[in-house]
Amino acid sequence: MKFDTPEFWEGLSKTKCDDSINQKCLKPETWDKAAATYDDLEKCKDYQAQVTEIINILQQKGALDKENIVLDVACGTGTYSVRMAPFCKRVTCVDISSGMLKKLEEKRSRFGLSNIEIIRQDWNDFEPEGTFDLVFCSMTPLLRDMKNVKKMVSISRRFLAIVTWAGLRTNQLLQKLSREIFGKEVFQKGHDITIPFNYLYTLGLAPNLTFFTGCWERVRPAKKQAENLIWRLEMKRPLSQKEKELVIKRIEGLCDKKGMVRAVTAVRTCFMLIDKKQAKEAIRCD
């Protein structure tokens, strides 16, 4: 099969989705466990800068408009949803995790955003009655399988926006714990811009790319930091009580005077914006 066909990239994506880590990432209980501290990242300046710039680009390109209806796929706690809502007619938020959506409900109430619609549903079962001016999707395992991207394209009237990893995601603390417990570093497969970009490109679309680099810092009390790292490690397999105690011991040894522990992930991410109208106009010959 030729690499310049959508079918090639659809097939390749499926080979990236069959390991145990990726399967666990699609379960609601996995994200329910992470919901309590998921928004800690919003205190990080590099992350804030990325989110702000993405919202600015969406506005500049016309993807966010007072008459536009937006779909936020796998919205999580609504990091982007609450920032898009003031600039559009409605944001429909879909996620499988009740824990994540509870956080979004709290934000909707806190900020008085009556134009946010929340739907708890598996993406595979989500069948909207109509289409959306903008379909937005950020940092979700759904992007590993091109059948999901194909569905996003089909329900977008004009814009499709994707945020995902771009080749760099390194947390030294997590790597050290992984080597100590598993004897090797554990990597997730397929959660990267390469396959979605090539898939959309072979569909005749023209992705506009914006890259971000930075250090995503999370400063948490030792107990919360240990719980989060255990959650990350248990993507691979359940940890024994002894292994959990090892993680807790290592984290407690890193506490500052206030009992806080700093964890930093070096990242490169990519924001990909598709404008269907622009793609059609590019191939028109008068």
N, C-alpha and C positions, 0 to 999 in steps of 0.2 A: 504494500500500500504506500502511495506517495506521501511524503511529508508535507506537501503543499495542498493537502485536502483536509477539510474539517474532520472527516472520518478517521484520519490518522491520529489527530490530536484527541479525539473522543476516545479512541482505543487506548492510546498511551495513558490518558488520565485514569482509566479504570485500573491500570496496573499499579497506580499510586494509592489506591483506596482500599486495598484488601488486607492491610496489616492490622494488628490488634489495637494499636494506638489510634489509628484513624477511625476505626469502628467505635471505639470508646468516646471519641470526640463528638460523635453524632447522637449520643444519649443525653436526654434532658437532665438526669441526675448528676452527670458530670459537671454541668454548668450551674446547677443548683448549689453545689458545694462551693463554687467559686464566687457566687453572687455577692456575698457579704463584703469582700474586699476588692471586688473587681474595679471599682471606681477610684481606687487609690492612685492609679496611673494618671488621673486627671490633675494631680498636683505637680506632675513633672513638666518642666518648661519645654523640653523638646517635643513631648507629646502634644502639649497645648498648642505649640506653634504649628505642628502638622495639621491638627484638626482645624485651626483657624484658617490656614492657607487653603485647605480643601474647600471649606465653606465659601471662601472668597472666590475661588475659581468657579465653583458651581454658580455663583451669582453672576460673575462676569460673562460666563458662557450662555447664560439664559436658562440654565437647568433649574434654578430656583427663581420662581416668579409668583406673584400674588394669585395667579389663576392656575398654577400648576398643582397637580396631584402627584405625590411622591410615595413610593413604596420602599421601606427600609427592611431588607431581607436579613434575617438572623440579627435583629437589632440589638440584642443584649440588653444592657441597662439604658440604652438610648443616648449614648454619647453624642452621636450625630443627629439623631431624631430631634432632640430638644433644641439644637442649634439651627436645624433646617426649618422647623415649624414656623418661626416668626416671618419667614420669607416666602411662604407658599400657602396654598389654599387648604391642603390637608396632607398629613403624613400618616400612612397606614404602616403600622409596625408589626412585624411577624417574627415570632421566636418560639422555640420549643420548650424553653425553660421558664417555669413559673417563678423561680427565685429571681431570675434576671428581670422579668416583667414586673415583678412587685417593686423593684427599684425604679423602673421606668414610671410606674403609676405614681410613686411618691414624687418624682420630678415633675410629672405632668401637673399634679396638684400644686406643688410648691411654686412653679413658674406660671400657673394659670393658663396652660396651653390646651385650650378646649378643642383645637383642631388636630390633636393626636388620637388616632384610633389604634387600639391595642388588640391584637389577635394572638392567642396562644394556640399554635398549631404546627405540626410537622410540615416542613417545606414541601415534602412529597405529596402531602394531602391538600395543600393550599391551591385552590382553584378560584381565582378572582373572577367576578362577573365582567369586568372590563379591563382596560389597559391603563398604564400610568405614564405621565409625562417624563418622569425620572424613576428609574429603578436603581437603588443604591445598595451596595453590599460591601461590608468591611470585615476583614480579618476573621473569616469563618471557614471551617472545614468543608463547607458546601462547595467552595471554589476548587476543590480537588477533583471533582467529577464534572466533566463538561456537559453532562445532561442537565445539570442545575443551571449552568451558564446559558445553555440553549433556551431553557424555560424563561430565564430573565430577559433574554433578547426578545422572545416572542411576546412578552406582556409589556414591553416598553414601547410607547408611541414614538419617542424620540431619543431620550438620553439613557445611557447605562453607565454607572459609575462603580468602579471596583477599587478597593484598597486591600493590598496584600503584601506579603513579604517579598523582598527582592535580593535574595542571596546572602543576607547576613542577619543572624539572630544568635548571639552568643552571650550566655550568662555564665560567668566563670564559677560562681558559687554553685549553680545547678550542675554544671559539668563536673566539678570536684566531687559533689555528693553522688552523682551518677556513677563515676568511676569507682568510688569507694563501695557502693552498694551492688552495682551490677557488673563491675569489672570493665566497663566501657561506657562511652558517652552514648546517649540515646537521642536519635534524631527522628523528627516526624517527616514523612515523605509527601512530596507533591503540593505542599502549601506554599506556592511560589508563583510569581507573575508569568513565568516562561510559557506554561501550557495555555492559560487563558488568553494571553496576548496572541500567541500563534493561532489558536483556534479562531478567535475573532477576526484576525487578519485574513485567514483563509476563507472566511465567510464574506470577504469583500468590504469589511468595515475598516475604519482608520483610527485606531486607538491613539489618543494623545496622552503622553506619559509625563508624569512629574515624580521625581525621586526625592526621598527624604532620608537623611542619615542623622543619627543621634544616639544618645544614651538614655534609655528609659529607666528611670530610677524609682524604686518603691522603698519608702522608709516606713517600717511597721514595727509594732511591739514584737518582741522575740516570739511569743506564742503564735501570733498571727502570721509572721513570716515563716515559721516552721510549718504551720498548717498549709500554707500556700505551696511551699516547696514539696511537701509530702503529696499534695494534690497533683503537682506536676510530675513527680516521680511515679505515682501510681497510674499514670497514663500507660506505663509499660506493664506493670503488674501490681497486685496488692502487696503492700509492704508488711512484713511481720512486725510484731510489737517491738522486738529487739531493734529492727531497722528504723522504726519510727523514733525510738528512744535515741538512737544514734544521731538522727537528723536534729532532734531537739537539743541534744548535747552540743553538737557542732554550732548550731545557731546561737545558743545561749553564750557560747564562748566568743561571739562577735558583738555582743551588746555594748552600746556606749553607756555613758553615765546615767542616761535616762531610760535605759532598758530597751532602746530602739536598735534595730538592725537594718542596714542598708543593703539592698540587692540591686544590681545594675545589669541591664541587658543592652549590649551594643547592637544596633539595628540598622538595616537599610530597608525601607519600604517603598512601594510604588503606588501612585494614584493613577488609575487609567480611566479616561473619560471617552465614551463613544457618543458621537452625535450622528444618528441615522440620517438626518436631513442633509448634513454636510457630506456624508459619504455618497448619497444619491446625486447631489449636485456636482460632485467631483467627476463623475463619469458621464455627465450629460454633455453631448456634443450638438451644438446648434449649427 
